[in-house]
């Protein structure tokens, strides 16, 4: 019994020793929570979705990486969100290459992929609808975030 208590106390001390201390220095390309603001780094063809609750912006890794992920939620149906971004992407030269949907345990998922072969850009629109809300991830690559 005594070795078990000693082992638990040692584990607790090691865990607590990692708490507190100095704040972590900012690291480039970390996820940033933009709150209510849309990231200025988003391409012009990916404007803020009307009424969206902003989630995160995650630029590509590395100094020369191209692309990013933007997440948000909305009460609009996935179809409306997909059409909003698909029409803007097509106006920017993208063509749809796939559209897949699943319906599992009350959650509806959809992934629409688009690409612009001439500029080697690609983007995907991921939606997940559950309990009256739609979670959205916009992923674009082939161009550096602003």
Buried (B, 14 or more C-beta within 10 A) or exposed (E): EEEEEEEEEEEEEEEEEEEEEEEEEEEEBEEEEBEEEBBEBBBEBBEBBEEBBBBBBBBBEEEEEBBBBBBBBBEBBBBEBBEBBBEBBBEBBBEEEEEEEEEEEEEBBBBBBBBBEEEEBBBBBBBBBEEEEBBBBBBBBEBBBE
